[in-house]
């Protein structure tokens, strides 16, 4: 593998991170604090996938379950750490288990009974993502109760005007 093909995306991501978080100093402590998932969790997940595809020659699909879980959980942790959105990203851990099981289903024997927990976990995860994301969005937009009060007054006035006409 070409060294520039590996280091190029890492340098781009580091530059984007420094651009977005300009006040971060380059110390080993801050690097570990922000990039511990990329340094420790994601490589283990990639290792399990590499082991399945290259060492085991697509035998032993059971290694994909921890590989998928660790890779997905590492990505969720990295996004949460960089943007400090742990309260929004926690359903990603349920999605991580669903992805690990789905890899076992896809590359394994296609046991259809695996689809039951996969679908339950995936739907719950996406539902929680939607509920907490929308809730966070509404709380950010309507942080001031006076906006809600004005909206209620306007809607109530319109309803009263429509009733008098009909």
C-alpha positions in Angstrom: 0.0 0.0 0.0 1.3 3.4 -0.9 2.3 5.5 2.1 0.9 8.7 0.7 -2.5 7.0 0.1 -2.6 6.2 3.8 -1.2 9.4 5.3 -3.0 11.8 2.9 -6.6 11.2 4.3 -5.2 11.3 7.9 -3.6 14.6 7.3 -6.7 16.0 5.7 -8.9 14.9 8.6 -6.4 16.3 11.1 -6.4 19.6 9.2 -10.2 19.7 9.1 -10.3 19.0 12.9 -7.8 21.8 13.6 -9.8 24.2 11.5 -13.0 23.4 13.3 -11.4 23.3 16.8 -8.8 26.1 16.5 -8.1 26.3 20.2 -6.7 22.8 20.6 -3.0 22.6 21.5 -0.9 19.8 20.0 0.0 17.8 23.1 0.1 14.0 23.5 -2.7 14.3 26.1 -5.0 16.2 23.8 -4.3 13.9 20.9 -5.2 10.9 23.0 -8.2 12.7 24.4 -9.6 13.5 20.9 -8.4 10.5 18.9 -8.5 7.5 21.2 -11.1 5.7 19.1 -9.0 6.1 16.0 -5.9 5.0 17.8 -7.2 2.0 19.7 -10.8 0.8 18.8 -11.1 1.3 15.1 -7.8 -0.5 14.3 -8.9 -3.6 16.2 -12.1 -3.7 14.2 -10.2 -3.3 11.0 -7.8 -6.1 12.1 -10.7 -8.5 12.6 -12.0 -7.7 9.1 -8.5 -8.1 7.6 -8.1 -11.4 9.4 -11.4 -12.7 7.9 -10.7 -11.6 4.4 -7.0 -12.2 4.1 -5.8 -14.7 6.8 -8.8 -17.0 7.1 -9.7 -16.7 3.4 -13.4 -16.1 4.1 -13.7 -18.9 6.6 -14.7 -18.3 10.2 -17.2 -15.5 9.7 -17.6 -15.3 13.4 -14.7 -12.8 13.6 -16.8 -10.3 11.7 -19.2 -9.9 14.7 -16.6 -8.3 17.0 -15.0 -6.6 14.0 -18.2 -4.9 12.9 -19.1 -4.0 16.5 -15.7 -2.5 17.2 -15.4 -0.7 13.9 -18.9 0.9 14.2 -18.5 1.7 17.9 -15.2 3.3 17.2 -16.7 5.5 14.5 -19.5 6.5 16.8 -17.1 7.3 19.6 -14.8 9.3 17.3 -17.7 11.4 16.0 -19.0 11.9 19.6 -15.6 12.8 20.9 -14.8 15.3 18.1 -18.1 17.1 18.2 -19.1 16.5 21.9 -22.5 15.0 20.9 -22.6 11.9 23.2 -26.2 12.6 24.0 -27.2 12.2 20.4 -24.8 9.4 19.3 -25.5 6.7 22.0 -28.0 4.8 19.7 -25.0 4.1 17.5 -23.9 1.4 20.0 -27.1 -0.5 19.3 -26.5 0.0 15.6 -22.9 -1.4 16.1 -24.3 -4.7 17.3 -26.8 -4.8 14.4 -24.0 -4.2 11.9 -21.8 -6.9 13.5 -24.6 -9.4 13.3 -25.5 -8.3 9.8 -21.9 -9.0 8.7 -22.3 -12.5 10.2 -25.5 -13.0 8.2 -24.1 -11.6 5.0 -20.8 -13.4 4.9 -21.9 -16.4 7.0 -24.5 -19.0 6.2 -27.3 -16.5 5.6 -29.2 -17.8 8.6 -32.5 -16.0 8.3 -33.1 -16.1 12.0 -30.3 -13.6 12.5 -32.5 -11.0 10.7 -34.8 -10.8 13.7 -32.3 -9.3 16.2 -30.6 -7.3 13.4 -33.9 -5.6 12.4 -35.0 -5.0 16.0 -31.7 -3.4 16.9 -31.4 -1.4 13.7 -35.0 -0.1 13.9 -34.6 0.8 17.6 -31.3 2.6 16.9 -32.7 4.6 14.0 -35.8 5.4 16.0 -33.7 6.7 18.9 -31.4 8.6 16.5 -34.5 10.3 15.0 -36.2 11.0 18.3 -33.2 12.5 20.0 -32.0 14.4 17.0 -35.4 16.0 16.3 -35.8 16.7 20.1 -32.4 18.3 20.2 -33.2 20.3 17.0 -36.5 21.6 18.5 -34.9 22.4 21.8 -32.3 24.5 20.0 -34.8 26.2 17.8 -37.4 26.9 20.5 -35.1 27.5 23.4 -37.0 30.7 24.2 -40.5 30.1 25.3 -41.7 33.4 23.9 -41.4 32.1 20.4 -43.7 29.2 21.3 -46.1 31.6 23.0 -46.2 33.9 20.0 -46.8 31.0 17.7 -49.7 29.7 19.9 -51.3 33.2 19.9 -51.0 33.5 16.1 -52.5 30.0 15.5 -55.3 30.6 18.0 -56.1 34.0 16.4 -56.2 32.4 12.9 -58.5 29.6 14.2 -60.8 32.2 15.8 -61.0 34.2 12.5 -61.7 31.2 10.5 -64.5 30.1 12.8 -66.2 33.5 12.6 -66.2 33.4 8.8 -67.8 30.0 8.5 
